[in-house]
């Protein structure tokens, strides 16, 4: 699977920007979708140990692992509510360039409470603890950091590792104007999109292929579904990111693909 990290956001949303996306989650982006990069989730950055591993959170173990083995517990939410039936996997090796797992790989799904449990996993260091973004090909890392393209996890023998809560987001925010690959005028440009369920506001960024501060819009907060560009955009190619957030600053959605257009 290919990494979608756009690391939105965003770059949010962890989620990775090749397809399929693997996003860094969604805090501003995200847990790491192997994707986005603005603040999508209102959670503090995950502490790293001296080995640069994502540290275990506090929690109550549901079961005791077999001698020499490790258990891994976690929870997945969407819009602050449990996300059930979501695939979660552990990868011994993970290529952040290809978005692919190798070595020992384990899979499970979240229950009705959005919780998951891996029992009796071989202790050691793993390069991926990934949560699938619903029915897409994208995955996000179970971390709370922003803009993370990869994360390592150390699972100790005879212990339970408590993963950071993963706040998922979706790839179904619909942009109305400009259309993908459209050619538009550099003046009086209006950007429009469909209202997203439970969205309190949106963040919009517009970036020229060749950086120019006079033609750049960075993480503009918009509380409606339309944005009138007041700048005069210089001719050239542009990319645009748009992200929906709820009232608690949790990232809800972004378009399936990064939008590109040309200013004539």
Secondary structure, DSSP 8 states (H G I E B T S, - for coil): ---B----TT------BSSS-EEB-STTT-S-BSS--S--S------B-TT-BB-------SS---TTEEEEEEEEEETTEE-TT-EEEEEEEEETTTTEEEEEEEEEE--TTSEEEEEEEE-EEESEEEEE-TTSS-EEES---SS-S--BEEE-TTEEEE---EEE-BS---EEES-TT-EE-SSS-EEEE---TT--EEEEEEEESS--GGG-EEEEEESSSEEE--S---SEEEEEEEEEE-TTS-EEEE-SS-EEEEE-
